[in-house]
Amino acid sequence: MKIMVVGGMNLDLLGVPTTSLLPRDSAPGRITMRSGGVGHNIASRLRQLGANVQLITALGNDERARLLSLLCRDSGLDFSLSVQTDRPAPCYLCIHDEAGDMAMAVNDMSAMDELTPEVLSSRISAINEADGCVLDANLPQNTLLYIAQHAQVPLILDPVSCAKAPRIKGIFPYLTAIKPNRLEAAALTGEKNVEKAARSLLEAGVQNVFVSLGPEGIYYANPEASGYIPAHPLPSTPLTGAGDALCAGLTAALLEHRSIRDCAKYGIDTAYHALLRGNLS
């Protein structure tokens, strides 16, 4: 199976405290550095699931970029269609709480602005030779629309964050599937109730909706079926990247034409095994 992923790759800086976080104070803990980004993480997980994966992303030109190059050296990902920029490599700074969930984060993704519709126009034929394509909302809004209008393969989208989710509202009718979390689903629809939010996305034209509920699992819905799949008990580890592993599992199962419930379950299982291995990038 060949899958194209178009989205962000960045240097992750992750801080995990060993005590409770206090406002305007520093906490002792552990800081790690790894390759990350929604697009990169999904592509890496799909590669580990056995897919042939190409990642189209924006590459930086600074010390962060050199570190990323070293961290990705043995990933097996194909970056041949990615874009070299003169900007700093994207970077994601995340502080976790003592339970391992994100407390706050800042992302510096300006290099992604280089992935314009003009740049993607020379790559759309390669996208259409794949079995499917995953997009993330780190892409500029006009680029997301260009790909949606010209892609002839199933499109699966991750909204990335509440701040970036509004970029995708114009492409709902083109999407085979969308994987927001609870907050992103509310930001996209104005509905705080998960089931109502999913129904709103289906009415807007999305074919399959998977709402990630973190430790509670996932809600899935399409015109034929809907329901919940509970999460496995979570290990005590930072959870950054678990949603990306979930999206990779959903994508692989969707492109194998499994039922929507089986897709949701495979996504949950994929994320859980990634957490157990402590390898979410």
Residue pairs with C-beta under 8 A, 6 or more apart in sequence:
1 50
1 51
1 52
1 131
1 252
1 255
1 256
2 51
2 52
2 53
2 54
2 129
2 130
2 131
3 43
3 46
3 51
3 52
3 53
3 54
3 130
3 131
3 132
3 133
3 134
3 251
3 252
3 255
4 53
4 54
4 56
4 126
4 127
4 130
4 132
4 133
4 134
4 153
5 39
5 42
5 43
5 46
5 53
5 54
5 55
5 56
5 133
5 134
6 39
6 55
6 56
6 57
6 115
6 120
6 127
6 133
6 134
6 135
6 136
6 139
6 147
7 37
7 38
7 39
7 40
7 42
7 55
7 56
7 57
7 134
7 135
7 136
7 138
7 139
7 158
8 37
8 38
8 39
8 40
8 57
8 58
8 90
8 109
8 112
8 136
8 138
8 139
8 160
9 35
9 36
9 37
9 39
9 40
9 55
9 57
9 58
9 59
9 68
9 72
9 90
10 35
10 36
10 37
10 40
10 68
10 89
10 90
10 91
10 92
10 107
10 108
10 109
11 33
11 34
11 35
11 36
11 64
11 67
11 68
11 71
11 89
11 90
11 91
11 92
12 32
12 33
12 34
12 35
12 36
12 37
12 91
12 92
12 94
12 240
12 281
13 31
13 32
13 33
13 91
13 92
13 93
13 94
14 31
14 32
14 33
14 34
14 94
14 96
14 238
14 240
15 29
15 30
15 31
15 93
15 94
15 95
15 96
16 29
16 30
16 31
16 32
16 96
16 100
16 238
17 27
17 28
17 29
17 95
17 96
17 97
17 98
18 27
18 28
18 29
18 30
18 98
19 27
19 28
19 29
19 98
20 27
20 97
20 98
21 27
21 95
21 97
21 98
21 103
33 67
33 71
34 71
34 281
35 44
35 68
35 71
35 72
35 75
35 281
36 92
36 240
36 241
36 281
37 57
37 90
37 92
37 138
38 136
38 138
38 158
38 160
38 244
38 247
39 55
39 57
39 134
39 136
39 138
40 55
40 57
40 72
40 77
40 281
41 241
41 244
41 245
41 248
41 280
41 281
42 134
42 136
42 158
42 244
42 245
42 247
42 248
42 251
43 53
43 54
43 55
43 77
43 134
43 248
44 75
44 77
44 281
45 244
45 245
45 248
45 249
45 270
45 274
46 53
46 134
46 248
46 251
46 252
47 53
47 75
47 76
47 77
49 248
49 249
49 252
49 270
51 252
53 77
53 78
54 77
54 78
54 79
54 80
54 81
54 126
54 130
55 77
55 78
55 79
55 82
56 81
56 82
56 83
56 115
56 120
56 123
57 79
57 82
57 83
57 112
57 115
58 82
58 83
58 85
58 87
58 90
58 111
58 112
58 113
58 114
58 115
59 65
59 68
59 79
59 82
59 83
59 84
59 85
59 89
59 111
60 68
60 85
60 87
60 88
60 89
60 90
60 111
61 84
61 85
61 86
61 87
61 88
61 89
62 88
62 89
64 88
64 89
64 91
65 88
65 89
67 89
68 89
72 79
81 123
81 126
83 114
83 115
83 119
85 111
85 114
87 110
87 111
87 114
88 108
88 110
88 111
89 111
90 107
90 108
90 109
90 110
90 111
90 112
90 138
91 107
91 108
92 105
92 106
92 107
92 108
93 105
93 106
93 107
93 108
94 102
94 104
94 105
94 240
95 102
95 103
95 104
95 105
96 102
96 103
96 238
96 239
96 240
97 103
99 236
100 234
100 236
100 237
100 238
100 239
101 214
101 239
102 239
102 240
107 161
109 138
112 138
112 139
112 140
113 140
115 139
115 140
115 143
116 140
116 142
116 143
117 142
117 143
117 145
117 146
119 143
120 143
120 146
120 147
121 146
121 150
124 147
124 150
124 151
127 133
127 147
127 151
127 153
128 150
128 151
128 152
128 153
130 153
131 153
131 154
131 255
132 153
132 154
132 155
132 156
132 176
132 251
132 254
132 255
133 147
133 151
133 153
133 154
133 155
133 156
134 155
134 156
134 157
134 158
134 247
134 251
135 144
135 147
135 148
135 155
135 156
135 157
135 158
136 157
136 158
136 159
136 160
137 144
137 157
137 158
137 159
137 160
137 161
137 164
137 165
137 167
137 168
138 160
138 164
139 147
139 167
140 167
141 167
141 168
141 170
144 167
144 168
144 170
144 171
145 170
145 171
147 155
148 155
148 170
148 171
148 174
148 175
149 174
151 174
154 176
154 177
154 254
154 255
155 171
155 174
155 175
155 176
155 177
156 175
156 176
156 177
156 178
156 179
156 247
156 250
156 251
156 254
157 168
157 171
157 175
157 177
157 178
157 179
158 178
158 179
158 180
158 243
158 244
158 247
159 165
159 168
159 178
159 179
159 180
159 184
159 187
159 188
160 184
161 184
162 183
162 184
162 187
165 180
165 184
165 187
165 188
166 187
166 188
168 178
168 188
169 188
172 178
172 201
172 204
172 205
172 206
173 204
173 205
173 206
174 205
175 205
175 206
175 207
176 207
176 208
176 254
177 206
177 207
177 208
177 209
177 210
177 250
177 251
177 254
178 201
178 206
178 208
178 209
178 210
179 210
179 211
179 212
179 243
179 246
179 247
179 250
179 267
180 188
180 211
180 212
181 211
181 212
181 213
181 214
181 243
182 194
182 211
182 212
182 213
182 214
185 191
185 194
185 197
185 198
185 201
185 211
186 192
186 197
188 197
188 200
188 201
189 196
189 197
189 200
189 201
190 200
191 197
191 200
194 211
194 213
194 219
195 219
195 221
195 226
197 211
198 209
198 211
198 219
198 220
198 221
198 226
199 221
201 209
202 209
202 221
202 222
202 223
207 222
208 220
208 221
208 222
208 254
208 260
208 263
209 219
209 220
209 221
209 222
210 218
210 219
210 220
210 246
210 250
210 263
210 264
210 267
211 218
211 219
211 220
212 218
212 243
212 246
213 219
213 228
213 231
214 231
214 239
215 231
215 234
216 228
216 230
216 231
217 228
217 229
217 230
217 231
217 268
218 228
218 229
218 231
218 246
218 264
218 267
218 268
219 226
219 227
219 228
220 226
220 227
220 228
220 229
220 260
220 261
220 263
220 264
221 227
221 260
222 260
224 260
225 259
225 260
225 261
227 261
227 264
229 261
229 264
229 265
229 268
230 268
231 268
231 272
232 268
232 269
232 272
234 272
234 275
235 275
235 276
237 275
237 278
238 280
239 275
240 280
241 274
241 280
241 281
242 271
242 274
242 275
242 280
243 271
244 280
245 270
245 271
245 274
245 275
245 280
246 267
246 268
246 270
246 271
247 267
248 267
248 270
249 263
249 266
249 267
249 268
249 269
249 270
249 271
250 263
250 264
250 266
250 267
252 266
252 270
253 262
253 263
253 266
253 267
254 263
258 266
274 280
